[in-house]
Amino acid sequence: MTALPRFRVFVPLAAVAALLGGCERKPAEAAAPVRPALTVVVEPAAPPAERRFTGTVAPRYEAKLGFQATGRMTARNVDVGDRVVQGQMLATLDPTVLRLAVVGSKADLANARAALVNAKATNDRQQELIRTGSVSQAQVDAALAARDTAQAKVGQAQASLQKAEEQLGYASLRSGYDGVVESWTAEVGQVVTAGQAVVTVARPDLRDAVFDVPDDRVARFAAGRAFTVALLADPAVSAQATVREIAPQSDQLTRTRRVRLTLEAAPAAFRLGTTVTLGLVEAVPGPARIVLPAGAAVERDGATTVWTVDPQNRLRARAVTLGERDPGTVTVATGLAAGDRVLIAGAHSATEGQAVKIDAP
């Protein structure tokens, strides 16, 4: 019996692998993780603005002092900035004329007293003679009137002397209270008149911050309202101040009204005359703005986008146009509307359609 020929069948290895692989069950793809997202809901608002006013530190009480007599000023005993106490000598006048007036008043008093002695003696003699009938009653009455007139002239001379001595004291200008010298308006050798202001003395213990406020802003400075006042040279140094006084009328040229605020426990840096500032925050009229944190905007390929969250809590890229930029915020001019929810953290790592979990309403 003839043997049949043998045939070998060659199957490619790749095909076998494919067949075996088809017999295995494919695993299900893993679901993408849900990302926590910090978001905000867009709410356009009018931008607040701070208006600053500049003023000065001024004493609550100050006085412009002058001599009560006319004369030539011979000395200035204190300088601007010096502290003085009550009764301290500030300046003096030439007392020569005033001393002569005292000498003349003393002479007038001596004359009046001598005349009074003579009038009294004459009156006494007339009283003795009337008893013997040697003089008439008219002569007695005349002697009595002369005595009374002489007595009145003595009183007048005494008053004149007292006035002259007091005016001699007017040659010295003294401080009426403890304070600090703010300014001088007269120099040694200058002739000043009675009542002319020559020096200004202020009380440094009670200080005010004085501002000139436009008429349309005065309503914001209600009496008793508190503000924070800072030094212009160093804004870090500040003090609390309360509105104490508002001028009843505005200045005719500047149309401003002077507002005085009492400084409360102000630092020593708030010296008299120091320039200070006050900030008043108020809304600026105009369209509302959308302001977002700077990290919410992404710059790619010359375009600016933000990530919004759709109703299915998935991220969607939205092209926007930015307006003003600050170190921490940006203003969105177009591209967003009120009610849009925007991703404000991790915007650079977000992807289109990514599912998120809202962490902030």
C-alpha positions as CSV (number, residue, x, y, z in Angstrom):
1,M,0.0,0.0,0.0
2,T,1.4,3.3,-1.1
3,A,1.9,5.8,1.7
4,L,0.2,9.2,1.3
5,P,2.4,12.3,1.3
6,R,2.5,14.5,4.4
7,F,1.6,18.2,4.3
8,R,2.8,20.8,6.9
9,V,0.6,23.8,7.5
10,F,2.5,27.0,8.5
11,V,0.4,29.7,10.4
12,P,2.0,33.0,10.9
13,L,2.8,33.8,14.6
14,A,1.3,37.2,14.4
15,A,-2.0,35.7,13.3
16,V,-2.0,33.3,16.1
17,A,-1.4,36.1,18.6
18,A,-4.2,38.0,17.1
19,L,-6.6,35.1,17.4
20,L,-5.6,34.5,21.0
21,G,-5.9,38.2,21.8
22,G,-9.4,38.3,20.4
23,C,-10.3,35.6,22.8
24,E,-9.5,37.9,25.8
25,R,-12.1,40.3,27.3
26,K,-11.2,44.0,27.0
27,P,-11.3,45.9,30.3
28,A,-13.6,49.0,30.6
29,E,-11.9,52.4,30.3
30,A,-11.4,54.2,33.6
31,A,-13.7,57.2,34.2
32,A,-11.9,60.6,34.3
33,P,-11.6,62.1,37.8
34,V,-13.9,65.0,38.9
35,R,-11.7,68.0,39.7
36,P,-12.6,70.3,42.6
37,A,-12.9,73.9,41.3
38,L,-12.8,77.2,43.1
39,T,-15.3,79.5,41.2
40,V,-17.2,82.7,41.5
41,V,-20.4,84.0,40.1
42,V,-20.0,87.1,38.0
43,E,-21.7,90.1,39.6
44,P,-21.0,93.4,37.8
45,A,-20.6,96.3,40.3
46,A,-19.8,99.9,40.2
47,P,-16.1,100.5,41.0
48,P,-15.4,102.1,44.3
49,A,-12.9,105.0,44.2
50,E,-11.0,106.7,47.0
51,R,-10.9,110.5,46.9
52,R,-8.1,111.9,49.0
53,F,-8.1,115.3,50.7
54,T,-5.0,117.1,51.9
55,G,-5.0,119.3,55.0
56,T,-2.8,120.4,57.9
57,V,-2.5,119.8,61.6
58,A,-3.6,123.0,63.4
59,P,-4.1,123.8,67.1
60,R,-7.7,124.0,68.4
61,Y,-6.8,127.1,70.4
62,E,-4.4,129.8,69.3
63,A,-4.2,133.5,70.0
64,K,-2.6,136.4,68.2
65,L,-1.1,138.5,71.0
66,G,-0.2,142.2,70.9
67,F,0.8,145.1,73.2
68,Q,-2.0,147.1,74.8
69,A,0.1,150.3,74.3
70,T,1.8,152.0,71.4
71,G,5.6,152.0,71.3
72,R,8.8,150.8,69.8
73,M,9.6,147.1,70.3
74,T,13.0,146.7,72.0
75,A,13.2,142.9,72.6
76,R,11.9,139.5,71.5
77,N,12.4,137.1,74.3
78,V,11.3,133.9,72.5
79,D,11.6,132.4,69.0
80,V,9.3,130.5,66.7
81,G,8.9,127.0,68.0
82,D,9.8,127.8,71.6
83,R,7.5,126.4,74.3
84,V,6.3,129.0,76.8
85,V,4.5,128.9,80.1
86,Q,1.7,131.1,81.5
87,G,3.1,134.5,82.5
88,Q,6.4,134.2,80.6
89,M,7.8,137.3,79.0
90,L,7.5,137.3,75.2
91,A,8.5,140.8,74.1
92,T,9.0,144.3,75.5
93,L,8.5,147.9,74.4
94,D,10.6,151.0,75.1
95,P,9.1,152.1,78.5
96,T,10.5,155.7,78.6
97,V,7.3,157.5,77.6
98,L,5.2,155.3,79.9
99,R,7.5,155.9,82.8
100,L,7.3,159.7,82.3
101,A,3.5,159.3,82.3
102,V,3.8,157.7,85.8
103,V,6.1,160.5,87.0
104,G,3.6,163.1,85.8
105,S,0.7,161.3,87.4
106,K,2.5,161.2,90.7
107,A,3.1,164.9,90.5
108,D,-0.5,165.6,89.8
109,L,-1.5,163.5,92.8
110,A,0.9,165.4,95.1
111,N,-0.6,168.7,93.8
112,A,-4.1,167.5,94.3
113,R,-3.3,166.4,97.9
114,A,-1.7,169.8,98.7
115,A,-4.8,171.6,97.3
116,L,-7.0,169.4,99.4
117,V,-5.1,170.3,102.6
118,N,-5.4,174.0,101.8
119,A,-9.2,173.6,101.1
120,K,-9.8,171.8,104.3
121,A,-8.0,174.5,106.3
122,T,-10.0,177.2,104.6
123,N,-13.2,175.4,105.3
124,D,-12.3,175.0,108.9
125,R,-11.6,178.7,109.3
126,Q,-14.9,179.7,107.7
127,Q,-16.7,177.4,110.1
128,E,-15.2,179.2,113.0
129,L,-15.9,182.7,111.6
130,I,-19.5,181.9,110.9
131,R,-20.1,181.4,114.6
132,T,-19.0,184.9,115.3
133,G,-20.8,186.4,112.3
134,S,-17.6,187.6,110.7
135,V,-18.4,185.9,107.4
136,S,-21.5,185.2,105.4
137,Q,-23.1,181.9,104.8
138,A,-22.2,182.2,101.1
139,Q,-18.5,182.3,102.0
140,V,-18.9,179.2,104.2
141,D,-20.6,177.4,101.4
142,A,-17.9,178.3,98.9
143,A,-15.2,177.0,101.2
144,L,-17.1,173.7,101.7
145,A,-17.5,173.3,97.9
146,A,-13.8,174.0,97.4
147,R,-12.9,171.4,99.9
148,D,-15.1,168.8,98.2
149,T,-13.7,169.7,94.8
150,A,-10.1,169.3,96.1
151,Q,-11.1,165.9,97.5
152,A,-12.5,164.8,94.1
153,K,-9.3,166.0,92.4
154,V,-7.3,163.8,94.7
155,G,-9.4,160.8,93.7
156,Q,-9.0,161.7,90.0
157,A,-5.2,162.0,90.4
158,Q,-5.0,158.7,92.2
159,A,-6.9,157.0,89.3
160,S,-4.7,158.6,86.7
161,L,-1.6,157.4,88.6
162,Q,-3.0,153.8,88.7
163,K,-3.8,153.9,85.0
164,A,-0.3,155.2,84.2
165,E,1.3,152.4,86.3
166,E,-0.8,149.8,84.6
167,Q,0.1,151.1,81.2
168,L,3.7,150.9,82.2
169,G,3.1,147.2,82.6
170,Y,1.7,147.1,79.0
171,A,5.3,147.5,77.9
172,S,5.8,143.8,78.7
173,L,4.0,141.2,76.6
174,R,3.4,138.0,78.5
175,S,1.8,134.6,77.5
176,G,-1.7,134.0,78.9
177,Y,-1.3,130.2,78.9
178,D,1.2,127.4,78.3
179,G,1.8,127.0,74.5
180,V,4.2,127.1,71.6
181,V,5.2,130.2,69.6
182,E,3.9,129.8,66.0
183,S,4.9,133.0,64.3
184,W,6.1,136.6,64.8
185,T,4.8,139.5,62.7
186,A,6.9,142.3,64.2
187,E,10.6,142.8,64.6
188,V,12.8,144.6,67.2
189,G,12.9,148.3,66.5
190,Q,9.5,148.4,64.8
191,V,6.9,150.8,66.2
192,V,3.7,148.9,66.9
193,T,0.2,150.2,67.8
194,A,-2.0,149.2,70.7
195,G,-3.8,145.9,69.7
196,Q,-1.6,145.1,66.7
197,A,-0.8,141.4,66.6
198,V,2.9,140.7,66.9
199,V,3.1,137.0,67.9
200,T,0.9,133.9,67.7
201,V,0.9,131.4,70.5
202,A,-0.9,128.1,70.2
203,R,-1.8,125.3,72.6
204,P,-0.1,122.1,71.3
205,D,-2.0,119.7,73.5
206,L,-5.3,119.9,71.6
207,R,-4.8,119.5,67.8
208,D,-7.2,119.4,64.9
209,A,-6.8,118.1,61.3
210,V,-8.1,120.9,59.1
211,F,-9.4,120.2,55.5
212,D,-11.0,122.4,52.9
213,V,-13.8,120.2,51.4
214,P,-15.8,121.0,48.2
215,D,-19.5,121.9,48.8
216,D,-20.7,118.7,47.1
217,R,-18.7,116.5,49.5
218,V,-19.5,118.2,52.8
219,A,-22.5,116.0,53.4
220,R,-20.1,113.0,53.8
221,F,-18.4,114.8,56.8
222,A,-21.3,114.6,59.3
223,A,-20.5,115.9,62.8
224,G,-19.2,113.1,64.9
225,R,-18.1,110.8,62.0
226,A,-14.8,109.1,62.4
227,F,-12.0,109.0,59.8
228,T,-8.4,107.8,59.6
229,V,-5.9,110.6,59.0
230,A,-2.4,109.8,57.8
231,L,0.8,111.8,57.3
232,L,1.5,112.8,53.7
233,A,5.2,112.1,54.1
234,D,4.6,108.6,55.8
235,P,1.1,107.1,55.2
236,A,2.0,104.3,57.6
237,V,1.7,106.8,60.5
238,S,-2.0,107.5,61.1
239,A,-4.5,108.5,63.8
240,Q,-8.2,108.5,64.3
241,A,-10.0,111.8,64.0
242,T,-13.6,112.9,64.6
243,V,-15.5,115.6,62.8
244,R,-15.8,118.5,65.3
245,E,-16.7,121.6,63.3
246,I,-18.0,122.4,59.8
247,A,-17.8,126.0,58.5
248,P,-21.4,127.4,58.0
249,Q,-20.4,129.2,54.8
250,S,-18.2,128.2,51.9
251,D,-15.2,130.3,50.6
252,Q,-16.3,132.7,47.8
253,L,-13.2,131.9,45.7
254,T,-12.7,128.2,46.1
255,R,-16.3,127.1,47.0
256,T,-15.0,124.9,49.8
257,R,-15.9,124.7,53.4
258,R,-13.4,124.3,56.2
259,V,-13.9,121.1,58.2
260,R,-12.0,120.5,61.5
261,L,-11.5,117.0,62.9
262,T,-10.3,116.4,66.4
263,L,-7.2,114.1,66.5
264,E,-7.5,111.4,69.1
265,A,-4.3,110.1,70.7
266,A,-2.3,111.3,67.7
267,P,1.4,110.3,67.6
268,A,4.1,112.9,68.2
269,A,4.8,113.0,64.4
270,F,1.5,114.9,64.1
271,R,3.2,118.3,64.8
272,L,1.5,121.6,64.2
273,G,1.7,122.5,60.6
274,T,2.3,118.9,59.4
275,T,0.6,118.0,56.1
276,V,-1.9,115.1,56.4
277,T,-4.3,113.3,54.1
278,L,-7.7,111.8,54.5
279,G,-9.3,109.1,52.1
280,L,-13.0,109.1,51.3
281,V,-14.2,105.9,49.5
282,E,-17.2,106.5,47.2
283,A,-18.8,104.9,44.1
284,V,-17.9,106.4,40.8
285,P,-20.8,107.1,38.5
286,G,-20.7,105.0,35.3
287,P,-21.3,101.5,34.0
288,A,-20.8,98.5,36.3
289,R,-17.6,96.5,35.9
290,I,-16.7,92.8,36.1
291,V,-13.6,92.3,38.2
292,L,-11.9,88.9,38.6
293,P,-8.7,87.7,40.2
294,A,-5.7,87.9,37.9
295,G,-5.3,84.1,37.9
296,A,-8.7,83.6,36.3
297,A,-7.5,84.9,32.9
298,V,-5.3,82.8,30.6
299,E,-3.2,84.3,27.8
300,R,-2.7,81.8,24.9
301,D,-1.7,82.6,21.3
302,G,-2.4,86.2,21.7
303,A,-6.0,85.7,23.0
304,T,-7.4,85.9,26.5
305,T,-9.8,83.3,27.8
306,V,-11.4,82.3,31.0
307,W,-13.0,79.0,32.0
308,T,-16.7,79.0,32.7
309,V,-18.8,76.2,34.2
310,D,-21.8,75.0,32.2
311,P,-25.0,73.6,33.8
312,Q,-23.5,70.1,33.6
313,N,-20.5,71.3,35.7
314,R,-18.0,71.1,32.9
315,L,-15.4,73.6,32.0
316,R,-15.9,75.7,28.8
317,A,-13.3,78.1,27.4
318,R,-14.7,81.6,26.9
319,A,-12.9,84.4,25.0
320,V,-12.9,87.7,26.8
321,T,-11.5,91.2,26.4
322,L,-9.7,92.7,29.4
323,G,-9.8,96.3,30.5
324,E,-7.9,97.6,33.5
325,R,-5.2,95.4,35.1
326,D,-4.0,95.6,38.6
327,P,-1.4,93.5,40.4
328,G,-4.1,91.2,41.8
329,T,-7.2,91.7,39.7
330,V,-8.3,92.2,36.1
331,T,-11.4,93.9,34.7
332,V,-13.4,92.1,32.0
333,A,-14.7,94.4,29.3
334,T,-16.5,91.9,27.1
335,G,-17.2,88.2,27.0
336,L,-18.9,87.6,30.3
337,A,-22.4,88.4,31.7
338,A,-24.0,88.5,35.1
339,G,-24.6,85.0,36.5
340,D,-21.7,83.3,34.7
341,R,-19.7,81.0,36.9
342,V,-15.9,81.4,36.4
343,L,-13.0,79.3,37.5
344,I,-10.6,81.5,39.5
345,A,-7.9,79.0,40.5
346,G,-5.9,76.6,38.4
347,A,-7.0,78.0,35.1
348,H,-3.7,77.1,33.4
349,S,-4.1,73.4,34.1
350,A,-7.8,73.1,33.1
351,T,-9.0,71.4,30.0
352,E,-12.1,71.8,27.8
353,G,-15.0,69.7,28.9
354,Q,-13.4,68.7,32.2
355,A,-15.9,67.8,34.9
356,V,-15.6,69.8,38.1
357,K,-17.0,69.9,41.6
358,I,-18.0,73.4,42.7
359,D,-16.2,74.3,45.9
360,A,-17.6,77.9,46.2
361,P,-21.1,79.1,45.3
